[in-house]
Amino acid sequence: MDIRIGFGFDSHAFEPGVPLRIGGLTLHHPEGLAGHSDGDVLLHAITDALLGAVAAGDIGSFFPPGDPRWKDADSAIFLNLALEELQNAGYRIVNVDTTLILAAPKIGPVAGEMRARVADLLGVDIDQIGIKAKTPEGLNLDHIAQCHAVALVERVPEPDELKSMSAVIENQRQLEDVVEDLLSSVHGVPKKRAIAPVYDTEDIT
């Protein structure tokens, strides 16, 4: 199996008068995260992790912070780009794990909803997404939110690697033999006995 790991990191300072967007959700808090886009530190870190997994650069190489087109942009746009790069490289997500570091607000009460939202954005199941939160004790980072993200991806098999049994079995007789062997080994069903002809058909004139 061809697998790769990507790591992403992002950091934004809190700023009054800005909506707080984390994980594609708007959270109730007196301050939001400053940034050229919506400042979604979680989605930014995941985007970089996915891009890094396929060596496709980073979020800034696709969306320069000075470009006015991305002013206040929804970070789901960046995530979609990373998914396209992943698909173009022939890979798919196995799982994504993240750790948020911030003093407030508390992430625990909304972690489930946040995981569901991120899973929806990535097109994966919720059990493929991990979101944890820690406080920055002793780091003097109470006015900053950070996020670490790790993405595990695997190569998507080529169509010719996905051979069905019908492509392997040469004829109906072989298929019957396979079924008979399975019934015998798994369920104890005795194999059919071959019935020999009572006369030699080659001698019929």
C-alpha positions as CSV (number, residue, x, y, z in Angstrom):
1,M,0.0,0.0,0.0
2,D,1.3,3.4,-1.0
3,I,0.7,5.8,1.9
4,R,1.9,9.3,2.7
5,I,1.7,11.7,5.7
6,G,1.3,15.4,5.6
7,F,1.8,17.9,8.4
8,G,0.2,21.3,8.7
9,F,0.4,24.2,11.1
10,D,-1.3,27.6,11.4
11,S,-1.5,30.5,13.8
12,H,-3.7,33.6,14.1
13,A,-4.1,36.3,16.7
14,F,-7.4,37.2,18.2
15,E,-9.0,40.5,17.1
16,P,-12.1,42.4,18.4
17,G,-15.0,42.9,16.0
18,V,-14.2,39.8,13.8
19,P,-16.4,36.7,13.7
20,L,-14.7,33.7,15.1
21,R,-14.5,30.9,12.5
22,I,-13.0,27.5,13.4
23,G,-13.6,24.3,11.6
24,G,-16.1,25.8,9.3
25,L,-18.3,26.9,12.2
26,T,-19.0,30.4,13.6
27,L,-18.4,30.3,17.3
28,H,-19.9,32.7,19.9
29,H,-16.9,34.7,21.2
30,P,-16.2,38.4,21.7
31,E,-13.1,38.2,19.4
32,G,-12.4,36.4,16.1
33,L,-9.1,35.5,14.4
34,A,-7.3,38.1,12.4
35,G,-6.3,37.0,8.9
36,H,-6.6,38.0,5.2
37,S,-9.3,35.3,4.8
38,D,-11.8,34.3,7.5
39,G,-8.8,33.2,9.7
40,D,-10.1,29.6,10.1
41,V,-6.9,28.2,11.8
42,L,-8.2,24.6,11.7
43,L,-9.1,24.5,8.0
44,H,-5.8,26.3,7.2
45,A,-3.7,23.7,9.0
46,I,-5.7,20.8,7.4
47,T,-5.2,22.4,4.0
48,D,-1.4,22.5,4.4
49,A,-1.4,19.0,5.7
50,L,-3.2,17.7,2.6
51,L,-1.0,19.7,0.3
52,G,2.1,18.6,2.1
53,A,1.1,14.9,1.8
54,V,1.4,15.1,-2.0
55,A,4.3,17.7,-2.0
56,A,2.0,20.3,-3.7
57,G,3.4,23.3,-1.8
58,D,1.4,25.2,0.8
59,I,-1.6,27.4,1.2
60,G,0.3,30.6,0.6
61,S,1.6,29.4,-2.8
62,F,-2.0,29.1,-4.1
63,F,-3.6,31.9,-2.1
64,P,-1.1,34.7,-1.5
65,P,-2.2,36.8,1.6
66,G,-1.8,40.0,-0.3
67,D,-4.2,39.0,-3.1
68,P,-7.4,41.0,-2.7
69,R,-9.4,38.1,-4.2
70,W,-9.0,36.2,-0.9
71,K,-10.0,39.0,1.4
72,D,-12.4,37.5,4.0
73,A,-12.7,34.4,1.8
74,D,-14.3,31.2,3.2
75,S,-11.5,28.8,4.1
76,A,-13.5,26.0,2.6
77,I,-12.3,27.3,-0.8
78,F,-8.7,26.5,0.3
79,L,-9.7,23.1,1.5
80,N,-11.4,22.3,-1.9
81,L,-8.2,23.2,-3.7
82,A,-6.2,20.8,-1.5
83,L,-8.7,18.1,-2.2
84,E,-8.3,18.7,-5.9
85,E,-4.5,18.5,-5.7
86,L,-4.9,15.3,-3.7
87,Q,-7.2,13.7,-6.3
88,N,-5.0,14.8,-9.2
89,A,-2.0,13.1,-7.5
90,G,-4.0,9.9,-7.2
91,Y,-4.5,9.9,-3.4
92,R,-7.4,9.9,-1.0
93,I,-7.8,10.6,2.7
94,V,-7.4,7.8,5.3
95,N,-7.7,10.1,8.3
96,V,-7.0,13.6,9.6
97,D,-6.0,14.4,13.2
98,T,-5.7,17.9,14.6
99,T,-4.9,19.7,17.8
100,L,-6.1,23.2,18.5
101,I,-4.2,25.3,21.0
102,L,-6.1,28.3,22.5
103,A,-7.1,29.7,25.8
104,A,-10.8,30.3,24.8
105,P,-13.4,29.5,23.8
106,K,-13.8,25.9,25.0
107,I,-13.8,23.5,22.0
108,G,-15.0,20.4,23.8
109,P,-18.8,21.4,23.7
110,V,-18.7,21.9,19.9
111,A,-16.0,19.3,19.0
112,G,-18.6,16.8,17.7
113,E,-20.3,19.3,15.5
114,M,-16.9,20.6,14.3
115,R,-15.8,17.1,13.4
116,A,-19.0,16.5,11.5
117,R,-18.6,19.8,9.6
118,V,-14.9,19.0,8.7
119,A,-15.8,15.5,7.6
120,D,-18.5,16.9,5.4
121,L,-16.1,19.4,3.8
122,L,-13.6,16.7,3.2
123,G,-16.1,14.1,2.0
124,V,-15.2,11.5,4.5
125,D,-16.8,9.8,7.5
126,I,-16.7,11.5,10.9
127,D,-14.6,8.7,12.4
128,Q,-11.8,9.7,10.0
129,I,-11.6,13.1,11.7
130,G,-10.0,13.9,15.0
131,I,-10.2,17.3,16.7
132,K,-8.6,17.9,20.1
133,A,-8.0,21.1,22.0
134,K,-5.3,22.2,24.5
135,T,-4.7,25.4,26.5
136,P,-1.4,27.2,26.0
137,E,-0.3,26.9,29.6
138,G,3.0,28.7,30.3
139,L,3.5,29.7,26.7
140,N,2.2,33.3,26.9
141,L,-0.1,32.6,23.9
142,D,-3.4,33.5,25.5
143,H,-4.3,35.9,22.7
144,I,-3.4,33.5,19.9
145,A,-5.0,30.4,18.4
146,Q,-2.8,27.7,16.8
147,C,-3.5,24.4,15.2
148,H,-1.4,21.3,14.3
149,A,-2.8,18.9,11.7
150,V,-1.6,15.5,10.4
151,A,-3.2,13.9,7.4
152,L,-2.7,10.2,6.3
153,V,-3.4,9.6,2.7
154,E,-3.3,6.5,0.4
155,R,-3.0,6.0,-3.3
156,V,-6.2,5.1,-5.1
157,P,-5.8,1.8,-7.0
158,E,-5.9,2.1,-10.8
159,P,-8.9,0.6,-12.5
160,D,-6.9,-2.3,-14.0
161,E,-5.8,-3.2,-10.4
162,L,-9.5,-3.8,-9.4
163,K,-10.1,-7.0,-11.2
164,S,-13.4,-8.7,-10.5
165,M,-13.7,-12.5,-10.1
166,S,-15.3,-12.8,-13.5
167,A,-12.2,-11.4,-15.1
168,V,-10.0,-14.0,-13.3
169,I,-12.3,-17.0,-13.8
170,E,-11.8,-18.3,-17.3
171,N,-15.1,-20.2,-17.7
172,Q,-18.2,-21.3,-15.9
173,R,-16.7,-24.6,-14.9
174,Q,-13.9,-22.8,-12.9
175,L,-16.5,-20.6,-11.3
176,E,-18.5,-23.6,-10.2
177,D,-15.3,-25.2,-8.8
178,V,-14.6,-22.1,-6.8
179,V,-18.1,-22.0,-5.3
180,E,-17.9,-25.7,-4.5
181,D,-14.5,-25.3,-2.8
182,L,-15.9,-22.5,-0.7
183,L,-19.0,-24.4,0.4
184,S,-16.8,-27.4,1.3
185,S,-14.2,-25.5,3.3
186,V,-16.5,-23.0,5.0
187,H,-19.8,-24.8,5.5
188,G,-18.7,-28.5,5.2
189,V,-20.9,-29.2,2.2
190,P,-19.5,-32.3,0.5
191,K,-18.2,-31.8,-3.0
192,K,-20.2,-33.3,-5.9
193,R,-18.8,-36.5,-7.2
194,A,-18.0,-36.6,-10.9
195,I,-20.2,-39.2,-12.6
196,A,-18.3,-41.3,-15.1
197,P,-20.1,-42.2,-18.3
198,V,-21.2,-45.9,-18.5
199,Y,-19.8,-46.1,-22.1
200,D,-17.2,-44.5,-24.2
201,T,-18.8,-41.8,-26.2
202,E,-15.9,-42.0,-28.7
203,D,-17.0,-45.4,-29.7
204,I,-20.5,-44.3,-30.8
205,T,-21.0,-44.7,-34.5
